[in-house]
Amino acid sequence: MAIALGVVSAVLLISMLVLWSQSGDRAKTIVETQNRLDQAQAAVLVLQTQLAEAKAGAARIQKRMDEAKADSTQRQAELDKVKAGDVDLQTDLDKARVIATDFQTQMENAKVASIKHQGEVEIAQAQAKVMLDQLNKAKSDLADVQAQLTESKAQAADLQTKLETAEKLIAKQQKSPGKS
């Protein structure tokens, strides 16, 4: 019986040592698992912060793109107005040219009539002077309209340049949406 008790005690002692060893290994595994979990949670927190920053950056870029598109639309509208003004000025210029040509023709007719009617020379000269004054006024008006047309064309070219710049900015921002 003493031997059986000794054997049972030895088996129990060995069993207890094996279980204690397994318990230590399990505790070590649990600690390692907890450490990995803490590291993973920290990484998730870093990724969430980066995601929030990326969303904010994307919102800023979208706002800039919207502003650039609105600016481009406004510049296009201004360019269209200037072009419409150019058409009106061109029409006025053409009318002034017709008037100048008519006055020139009338002046020529007055000169011919003056030569044909020697007795009415003074009247014809007065008419020629009036026609000449009207012609000079028409030429002056024509020069003013041409100056306005030149200025309008310069404004149209400037607006076209600004529009192209805005469109390039939009294209550039659309090509690189991840950068802020």
C-alpha positions, 0 to 999 in steps of 0.5 A: 500500500505504501508503494501504491500510495507513493506511485499515486503521489508521484503520478499526482505530483507529475500531473500537477507539474504538467498542469502547472506548466500548461497553465503557465504556457496558457497565461503566457499565450493570453498575455501575448494575445492581449499585447497583439490585441492592444497593438491592433487597436492602436493601429486601428486608431491610427488608421481611423485618424488618417482616414478622418484627415483624408476625408477632410482633405478630400472635402477641401479639394472638392470645395476648391474644385467647386469654387474653381468651376464656379469661377470658370462659369462666371468667367465664361459668362463674362466672356459671352457678354463681351463677345455679345458687346463686340457684335454690337460694336461691330454693327455700330462700326459698320453703320458708321462706315455706311454713314461715312460712305453716304456722306462722302458720296453726298459730298462728291455729288455736291462738288459735281453739282457745284461745278455744273452750276457755276451760279450756285457756287456759294450754296454748293460750297456751303453744302460741301462744308456741311458735308465735310463737317458731317464726314469729319464727325462721322470719321470721329465717331468711327474712330471712337467705335473702333477704339471701343471695339479694340478695347472690347477685344482686349477684354475678351482675350483677357477673359479667355486667358483667365478661363483657360487658366481656370480650366487647367486648374480644374483639370489638374485638381481632377487628376490628383484628387488625393493631394490637398 
